[in-house]
Amino acid sequence: MTKATISSKGQIAIPKAVRQRLNLKAGTEVSFDVQGEALVMRRLVRSFPDWHTMQGMVRGGESLTRALEDEHRAELARDDARLQDS
């Protein structure tokens, strides 16, 4: 357990190990939630961008549908091979 002390102004320094583990940097927003006698602090993650802004992001890349079809074909072949061996 990591400990910290609250200052006379009600401030607390987040220990370096915790900042590094949660990737907390200057300007990172956090939220606080009181749960009984516990205080839960969470790093706020920016919401996903509006899907309209993502239009065309994967253009020119590998076909995701084709990759899924290939993966499914391989799974079926593995299942068939297992059934043949049984």
C-alpha positions in Angstrom: 0.0 0.0 0.0 1.3 3.5 -0.9 0.7 6.3 1.6 0.5 10.1 1.2 -0.2 12.9 3.7 -2.8 15.7 3.2 -1.4 19.2 3.6 -2.9 21.9 5.7 -4.5 23.3 2.5 -6.1 19.9 1.7 -3.7 19.0 -1.0 -2.1 15.7 -1.6 0.9 14.7 -3.7 0.3 11.5 -5.8 3.3 9.2 -5.3 5.6 8.9 -8.4 5.0 5.1 -8.6 1.2 5.7 -8.9 1.6 8.5 -11.4 3.8 6.3 -13.6 1.6 3.3 -13.4 -1.6 5.3 -14.3 0.2 7.6 -16.7 -0.8 10.6 -14.8 0.8 13.8 -16.1 0.3 17.5 -15.6 -3.2 18.4 -16.9 -4.6 14.9 -16.6 -8.2 15.0 -15.4 -9.3 12.7 -12.6 -12.6 12.0 -10.9 -13.2 11.3 -7.2 -15.8 8.9 -5.8 -16.6 8.3 -2.2 -17.5 4.7 -1.4 -18.2 4.2 2.2 -14.9 5.1 4.0 -12.9 4.8 0.7 -12.0 7.5 -1.8 -11.6 6.2 -5.3 -9.7 8.3 -7.8 -10.0 7.5 -11.5 -8.1 8.9 -14.5 -10.7 10.3 -16.9 -10.2 9.0 -20.4 -11.3 11.2 -23.2 -14.4 9.9 -25.0 -14.0 8.4 -28.5 -14.2 10.9 -31.3 -17.4 11.4 -33.2 -17.6 8.6 -35.8 -18.0 11.2 -38.6 -14.4 12.3 -37.9 -13.2 8.7 -38.5 -14.5 8.4 -42.0 -11.8 7.0 -44.3 -9.3 6.2 -41.6 -8.7 2.6 -42.7 -8.9 3.3 -46.4 -6.1 1.6 -48.4 -5.3 -0.9 -45.7 -5.9 -4.6 -45.4 -9.5 -5.7 -45.7 -10.7 -6.4 -42.2 -13.6 -8.5 -43.6 -11.1 -10.7 -45.5 -8.9 -11.1 -42.4 -11.9 -12.3 -40.4 -13.0 -14.7 -43.2 -9.4 -16.1 -43.3 -9.4 -16.5 -39.5 -12.8 -18.2 -39.6 -11.6 -20.6 -42.3 -8.5 -21.5 -40.3 -10.7 -22.2 -37.2 -13.0 -24.5 -39.2 -10.0 -26.3 -40.6 -8.6 -26.8 -37.1 -12.0 -28.1 -35.9 -12.2 -30.5 -38.9 -8.7 -31.8 -38.2 -9.6 -32.5 -34.5 -12.7 -34.3 -35.6 -10.8 -36.5 -38.1 -8.2 -37.4 -35.4 -10.9 -38.4 -32.9 
